[in-house]
């Protein structure tokens, strides 16, 4: 059954679902701890801190130490959820993520809060559009980008029991519910809508917009398949190959830079399999964002349902 985004649907901050699920898990497993960088509020850890004051470690504004502490806790048998604003977790502590977590195979759950352009007017210093590209290059690190609250909860539950290094990209920009009761499976995409003209491969905040775009494209006679690519690493390569075989073009949509992100990963599979199809990668080009709120910035960079629809319809009608 295809997922549908209704006009005026209620939207949600996925950090709330993250925090609620973490508390539920912590009640059942005393090994679960939270580590943060003076971000109790922005990481939505207030409830966790109140219920488990001795299981929250606030290292202050010291992201490198934060990841190192998380790695030490993981290697000591704890299940640490290391939480910070995504630009600072990935930008300031990239070496520790590589060496202390991935290379050392420390089962740390890295939680990048408010990624993409969620911080809006605070500008490029606070935007996290490079994180997917940076982290994709690190061996042994899973990358998960939930599309809505239900998938956020499922990803948190999976991460708590996986005992493997993983990065969860937890959105702040509000999104509607789109995944329903579909199960989350690490390393696998979910087909939210089938189609045979064009495939849209979307992740995170772009999934609901891709579904809306598919509805609009259908009114123009274009059948659009929508894949929710919630795991960026390892990527669901078979779903990409199937899309290249069964549809005539692929559009990727991500609230991240197109340099090295989801679109680049999809393109690499299509090219390496010698099954080229026309592609359009929607995301942030290799430039810094202007000043504006998140909604304005998404529109500025063409990360809207209208632009996704336009890309899909254009490719479907192209003779390329």
N, C-alpha and C positions, 0 to 999 in steps of 0.2 A: 504494500500500500504506500502511495506517495505521500510524503510530508507536505503540508500546506501551511504557509504563514498567512494568517488572517489579518485583514486591514484593522489597524488599531489594537492588535494583540498586546497583552501585557508583556512588559520587558523586565529583565532581571539582571542584577549585578552578580556575576558568578563568584565573586569573593565571598558572598554571603553563604552560598551553597558549600563552598570550600570549607569555611570556618565551621559550619554546622556539622558537616560530615567528619571533620577532624576531631571535634569534641566527642561525637558518638563513638568513633574508633578508640579514642583515648580512654573513654570510660571502660571499654572492654579489654584494653591492652596497655598495661602500665609502662611498656617499653617505648610508647610513642611520646616524643618530646618535640617542642617547637623551639627553633633558634631564629632570632631576628636581629635586625640592625637598627634599633630605635624606631621600629616601624610597627609597633603594636596596633596603632590605629589604622594605618594605611594597609596593613596586611590582614585586618579584621580579626585580630587575635585577642581582643578585649575579653570576650566570653571565655576563651581558653585560659587566659591569664587569671581570671576570677576563679574558675573551677580547679585549675591545676597550677597554682602559683609557683610550686617548686619544680615544675616541668617545663617552664618557659625560661629560656636563657636569652637575655637581651645584651648583646655585646657592644651596643652603641654603634656609632657610625664608623664601623670597621669591618667592611664586607669581606676582606681577605681573611681576617681572623674568624669571622662568622662561618665561612665555608670550611676552614680548617677545624674549627670546633665541631661542626657537623660531621666531618669525616671521622674524627676521633670518637665521637659518640657512636657512629655506625659500626666502627670496628670493635667497639666495646659491647656490642649486642643491643644497642638501642635502635629505634626507628626514628631518625631525626627528619623533621620537615623544616627545611631552611628557607625562611620567608623574607623577601625584600622586594622593593620596587625593581621590576625587571631591568631597567637601564643600569642600575647600580650593581645588582647581583651579577649580571653578565659582563658589564663593562669593567668594573673595578676588580672583580675576582675571577677573571677568565683563567688565569694561570692556576689558581687553586682548584677550579672546576676541572681543568685538564689533569693536573698532577695528583691532587689529593683525593679527588672523587673518581674520575673516569679511569686514569692509569692505575690507581691503587685499588680499583674495583670496590670502592666503598659504597654500600647501599644507602646513599643519601637521596632524599627526595627534595630537589631544588624547586622552589616555588617562586616563579617570576610574576609578581603582581603588577597589575595595571600596565600591560605591555602595549606595543604598537604606539599609537598617538593618544592614549587615554589621558595623558596629562595636559593635552591641548595647549593652552596659552603659555604654559611654562617652557615650551619650546624644545628644540632639538636636544638640549642637554638632558631633558627628562623624557624624551621619546625613546622607545626601545624598538626600533625597526631593524636593527642589525642582528638581533639575538639569534634568529633562526639560522642565518648564514654562518655566524661565528660557531654556534654549537653543532651544526651539521658536520663541521670539519673535525670534530673531536670523536675519536673512536670509542666505542663502548658506552656511549651516553644516549639513552632514549630521550625522545622529544615528543611531548604530548600537548596538543592544543585543543581543549574541549570547546564544543560549539554552543553549549547552553548549560543551565544548572544541573539537569539530570546527568549529562555526560561528565560534568565536573565532579559530581559526587561519585560516579562510577570510576573515574580515573583516580581519584583520591583513594578509594577503597582498593583498587588494583595496586596502586603504588605502595600502599602500606604493607601489602603482602608479597610484593614482587622480589624484594631483597636484591635490587639491581640499581645502578646509578640512573637517575631519570630527572628530566626537567619538565615541570608542569607550567604551562603558560596560562595563568589565570586572569581572565579578562575583567576589566572594570566597566568598560562601555556597555551599557545595558543591551541585552539581546532577548528576543522571544524564545520560547521553548520550541525546539524543532526535532529533537531526536526521539521523543516519546519513550516507549518501552524497549527500544532497540538496545541490545547489549553492547557494551564497550569491550572491544577486543584489541589489546595492544598489537600494533603492527598491521592492523587491518582497517580499511576504510569501510564506510557504510554508504550504500546507495540509497539516498533519500527520495530520489525520483528517477524513473527510467526514461530513456529517450534514445533515438537512433540517429539524430542529425549531428548534434554537438554534445560533448561532455564538458561540464564545468566542474573543475576540481577546486574545491574551496576549503578553507580552514578557519576555525575560530569565529570571529565576528562576521566574516564574509559568508558563512554558510546560509544564514537566514536570508541574506540579500541575494544569494545565488538562487534560492528557492523562489523568491519573489520574481526574479528575472526570468526564471523558467516558466512561471505562470504567464508573464507578459509575452514571452516569446511564443508560447503556444497559441496565443490569440492572433499571431502573425503567421501561423502555420509552421513554426519551427519546433521540432521535438528536442528537448534538452534533458540530458541525463545530469543529475547532480550527485557528485561524490563528496561526502564529508570526510576529508582526509585529516582525521584527528591525530593520527600518529605521523609525524614528519620524519622521524628516524627510529626504527627502520621503516622506510616507505613501503606501502603496499604496491609493489611493482607489478604484480599480476593484474590488479585492477586497472593500472595505467595501460598495460599492454592490451587488455581487453577493450578499453576505451578506444585505443588507436585502431584496433581491428574492426570494431563494431560501429563506430561513429566517424564522421568525416573530418572532425576538427576538435581541438581541445582548448579551453580557456581556463587559466588558473587565476585564482583570486586570493590575496593574502594581505593582511594589514601589517606589511613588512616590506623591506627592500626587495626588489626583484633581482638584485645582485646576489646570487647564491642562496636564495630562499626556496620556497616550495616550487615556484615556476621553473627555476633552474634545475631542480631535482627531477621534475617531471620531464623536462626537455631532454635531459641527459639519458633517461630511459628510452624515450622515443627514438632518439638519434642512434643510441648504441644498439638498439634492436633492428635498425635499418627498416623501420616502419614509420617513415616520416609522414606526419599529417600537419596541416596548417595549425599554428598555435598563436595565442595572444596571451601575454602575461600581464595581469593587472596587479599593481602593487605600487609601492613608492619608488620612483626612479632614483638614480644615484645623485640625489640632491637633498639639502636640508629643507625642512618644512617652513613655510611662512608662519606668522603669528595668527592664531585663531583657535576656536574651540574644536573639540574632536569631530563633531558633525561637519563643521566647515572644512576641516582638513581632509576628511574622507571624501567629501564632494570635490575638493580641489584636485585630489589625485585620482579621481574617477572611480573610487571604490564605492559605488552605489549600484542599486538594482538596475537602474536605467542604463548605466554604462556596461554592466555585465550583459544585460539583454542585448544592447547594441553590438557588442563584440560577438556574441553568439550568433545573432541574426546575420551579421556581415559575413562571418566565416561560413555559415551554412549556405549562403547564397553566392559564395565566391567560387570561381572556376579554378582556383589555385590547386 
